Amino acid sequence: MEWSAGAVARMLGISPTTLRTWDRRYGLGPSTRQEGKHRRYNDDDLARLKRMLELTGSGVSPASAAASLAPSGDLDFGAAADRLDAAQMRRVAVGLIARHGVVHTWDAVLMPFLIELGERVSLTAAGVDVEHVASGTISDAMRVSGAAVGTPAVLLACAPDEQHSLPLDVLAAALAEKDCVSRNLGARVPAAALVSAAARLEPRVVFVWAHDRVYAEQVPLAELGVPVLVGGQGWDDVPLPDGVTRARTLTDAIETILNRI
């Protein structure tokens, strides 16, 4: 069977506003559309929403609850993370990306999940293993979700000693969705290697990620010879020379890059 948004809201005992919010923020919207009509919720959609209510009713945050729900209505990402089931986590992440795209999946589901997990780790020191497996499988999902082919227009790199390369994998996948080819050098790229790669590849833009100022200050921005875009909180108080732009969000980075290539 299929139902309208109003009918689903009444069945679940929630407001239509909540239903729209879950659709917009977490991708928990209707799956089917009839020609000339509004989208309709099917059995799988309803099962997902019922599980969302159960989880939030038991004290789970909406972001974490949404992260634990696969597009098919099965319990997945959060539950698989607790089991350290990397294969299932990867399947769920790939499915979410295929259905909702990289940006929405990252902003609405995966990043909130990682933030909440990180806060839990900082408070209790428990869950570091889950955090590591989750980050690794999300990176894998981003890499297998598609890659543009051709000469790279964008060079992506972490600052020297910066080990958190997941943002680069997310950005590369998001750019690939726009048919923008990038080359990702990954974590801990020495300054000399970054300069050498920029000279060899001659990209239109270089993007450098740093989550700590100590790492950001090691990047030879003036030596790269092309427009540079930087991201990460490590750049918060670092003076940027002419030709270097700060991107504060994933969407900001994508739009800035696409406007320059």
GUNUKOL-923397 format. One record per residue (C-alpha): residue number from 1; residue in three letters; chain; x, y, z. Coordinates in steps of 0.1 Angstrom, whole numbers, m for minus. Example, Ala and Ser with C-alpha at 12.3 -4.5 7.8 and 13.67 -1.06 7.14 Angstrom:
1_ALA_A_123_m45_78
2_SER_A_137_m11_71
***
This chain:
1_MET_A_0_0_0
2_GLU_A_10_36_m4
3_TRP_A_0_66_18
4_SER_A_1_104_16
5_ALA_A_22_124_41
6_GLY_A_m9_134_60
7_ALA_A_m21_99_64
8_VAL_A_14_87_76
9_ALA_A_16_115_101
10_ARG_A_m18_105_115
11_MET_A_m9_68_117
12_LEU_A_23_76_135
13_GLY_A_8_103_158
14_ILE_A_34_129_148
15_SER_A_29_163_131
16_PRO_A_34_168_94
17_THR_A_61_193_102
18_THR_A_81_165_120
19_LEU_A_76_143_90
20_ARG_A_89_170_66
21_THR_A_119_177_89
22_TRP_A_129_140_89
23_ASP_A_126_139_51
24_ARG_A_147_171_47
25_ARG_A_174_164_73
26_TYR_A_177_127_73
27_GLY_A_163_114_40
28_LEU_A_135_95_56
29_GLY_A_110_106_30
30_PRO_A_86_88_6
31_SER_A_102_66_m20
32_THR_A_76_65_m47
33_ARG_A_61_91_m70
34_GLN_A_30_88_m92
35_GLU_A_29_108_m124
36_GLY_A_15_143_m117
37_LYS_A_10_135_m80
38_HIS_A_29_140_m47
39_ARG_A_53_113_m36
40_ARG_A_38_85_m16
41_TYR_A_51_65_14
42_ASN_A_53_27_9
43_ASP_A_55_m1_34
44_ASP_A_93_1_37
45_ASP_A_91_39_43
46_LEU_A_65_34_70
47_ALA_A_86_7_87
48_ARG_A_116_30_87
49_LEU_A_96_58_103
50_LYS_A_81_35_130
51_ARG_A_117_24_139
52_MET_A_127_60_140
53_LEU_A_100_67_165
54_GLU_A_110_37_186
55_LEU_A_146_48_187
56_THR_A_140_85_195
57_GLY_A_114_74_221
58_SER_A_140_54_238
59_GLY_A_164_84_241
60_VAL_A_184_80_209
61_SER_A_191_114_192
62_PRO_A_173_118_158
63_ALA_A_206_121_140
64_SER_A_219_88_154
65_ALA_A_185_71_149
66_ALA_A_185_81_112
67_ALA_A_221_69_108
68_SER_A_211_35_120
69_LEU_A_184_31_94
70_ALA_A_191_17_60
71_PRO_A_170_28_29
72_SER_A_153_m6_30
73_GLY_A_140_m1_65
74_ASP_A_164_m25_81
75_LEU_A_184_m15_112
76_ASP_A_219_m8_100
77_PHE_A_245_18_104
78_GLY_A_244_25_141
79_ALA_A_237_m11_150
80_ALA_A_263_m23_127
81_ALA_A_288_2_141
82_ASP_A_281_m12_176
83_ARG_A_289_m47_163
84_LEU_A_319_m34_144
85_ASP_A_303_m49_113
86_ALA_A_323_m30_87
87_ALA_A_308_m48_57
88_GLN_A_273_m39_67
89_MET_A_282_m3_76
90_ARG_A_298_1_42
91_ARG_A_267_m14_24
92_VAL_A_244_11_43
93_ALA_A_266_41_36
94_VAL_A_268_32_m1
95_GLY_A_231_28_m3
96_LEU_A_224_61_14
97_ILE_A_248_79_m10
98_ALA_A_232_62_m40
99_ARG_A_197_73_m28
100_HIS_A_204_108_m15
101_GLY_A_238_119_m28
102_VAL_A_271_125_m10
103_VAL_A_263_160_4
104_HIS_A_230_151_20
105_THR_A_242_117_33
106_TRP_A_273_134_49
107_ASP_A_256_165_63
108_ALA_A_223_148_75
109_VAL_A_234_114_86
110_LEU_A_271_104_87
111_MET_A_287_136_100
112_PRO_A_261_140_129
113_PHE_A_267_103_137
114_LEU_A_305_108_139
115_ILE_A_301_140_159
116_GLU_A_279_124_185
117_LEU_A_302_94_187
118_GLY_A_332_116_191
119_GLU_A_315_135_220
120_ARG_A_308_101_236
121_VAL_A_344_90_232
122_SER_A_357_123_247
123_LEU_A_335_119_278
124_THR_A_339_82_285
125_ALA_A_369_71_265
126_ALA_A_347_43_253
127_GLY_A_339_37_216
128_VAL_A_373_45_201
129_ASP_A_372_12_182
130_VAL_A_337_20_169
131_GLU_A_349_55_158
132_HIS_A_379_41_139
133_VAL_A_359_14_121
134_ALA_A_331_39_113
135_SER_A_355_64_98
136_GLY_A_373_37_78
137_THR_A_341_22_63
138_ILE_A_327_57_55
139_SER_A_359_64_36
140_ASP_A_356_31_17
141_ALA_A_319_39_9
142_MET_A_329_73_m5
143_ARG_A_356_58_m27
144_VAL_A_334_31_m42
145_SER_A_304_54_m48
146_GLY_A_319_66_m80
147_ALA_A_348_85_m95
148_ALA_A_351_109_m124
149_VAL_A_376_98_m150
150_GLY_A_401_121_m168
151_THR_A_427_147_m160
152_PRO_A_424_159_m124
153_ALA_A_413_195_m121
154_VAL_A_416_195_m83
155_LEU_A_444_183_m61
156_LEU_A_433_173_m26
157_ALA_A_457_169_3
158_CYS_A_460_169_41
159_ALA_A_485_192_57
160_PRO_A_518_177_69
161_ASP_A_512_155_100
162_GLU_A_474_157_95
163_GLN_A_460_122_98
164_HIS_A_423_129_95
165_SER_A_418_123_57
166_LEU_A_380_114_58
167_PRO_A_370_150_47
168_LEU_A_391_146_16
169_ASP_A_373_113_7
170_VAL_A_339_130_11
171_LEU_A_349_160_m10
172_ALA_A_364_138_m37
173_ALA_A_331_117_m39
174_ALA_A_310_149_m39
175_LEU_A_331_164_m68
176_ALA_A_328_131_m87
177_GLU_A_290_134_m86
178_LYS_A_295_167_m104
179_ASP_A_319_150_m130
180_CYS_A_348_169_m115
181_VAL_A_380_149_m115
182_SER_A_403_152_m84
183_ARG_A_435_136_m72
184_ASN_A_435_128_m35
185_LEU_A_469_125_m19
186_GLY_A_454_116_15
187_ALA_A_469_120_50
188_ARG_A_502_135_61
189_VAL_A_514_150_29
190_PRO_A_549_165_33
191_ALA_A_552_201_22
192_ALA_A_577_193_m5
193_ALA_A_555_165_m18
194_LEU_A_525_188_m21
195_VAL_A_545_214_m40
196_SER_A_559_188_m63
197_ALA_A_525_172_m70
198_ALA_A_510_207_m77
199_ALA_A_538_214_m102
200_ARG_A_534_180_m119
201_LEU_A_496_179_m122
202_GLU_A_490_216_m127
203_PRO_A_455_215_m112
204_ARG_A_431_244_m114
205_VAL_A_426_243_m76
206_VAL_A_445_228_m46
207_PHE_A_424_220_m15
208_VAL_A_443_214_18
209_TRP_A_426_201_49
210_ALA_A_439_207_85
211_HIS_A_420_203_118
212_ASP_A_448_218_139
213_ARG_A_466_251_135
214_VAL_A_500_234_141
215_TYR_A_494_213_109
216_ALA_A_480_242_89
217_GLU_A_510_264_96
218_GLN_A_533_238_79
219_VAL_A_516_242_45
220_PRO_A_537_262_20
221_LEU_A_506_281_6
222_ALA_A_526_307_m13
223_GLU_A_547_280_m31
224_LEU_A_518_261_m47
225_GLY_A_515_284_m77
226_VAL_A_478_279_m82
227_PRO_A_446_290_m65
228_VAL_A_443_273_m31
229_LEU_A_413_265_m10
230_VAL_A_417_254_26
231_GLY_A_393_237_49
232_GLY_A_391_225_85
233_GLN_A_392_243_119
234_GLY_A_430_244_118
235_TRP_A_428_274_96
236_ASP_A_406_295_120
237_ASP_A_434_319_131
238_VAL_A_459_314_103
239_PRO_A_465_345_81
240_LEU_A_459_336_45
241_PRO_A_479_351_17
242_ASP_A_463_364_m15
243_GLY_A_449_337_m37
244_VAL_A_440_315_m8
245_THR_A_403_310_1
246_ARG_A_387_294_32
247_ALA_A_358_270_28
248_ARG_A_338_265_59
249_THR_A_314_238_47
250_LEU_A_314_209_22
251_THR_A_289_227_0
252_ASP_A_310_259_2
253_ALA_A_341_239_m9
254_ILE_A_322_222_m38
255_GLU_A_307_255_m51
256_THR_A_341_273_m49
257_ILE_A_359_246_m67
258_LEU_A_333_243_m95
259_ASN_A_334_281_m100
260_ARG_A_371_279_m106
261_ILE_A_375_250_m130
***
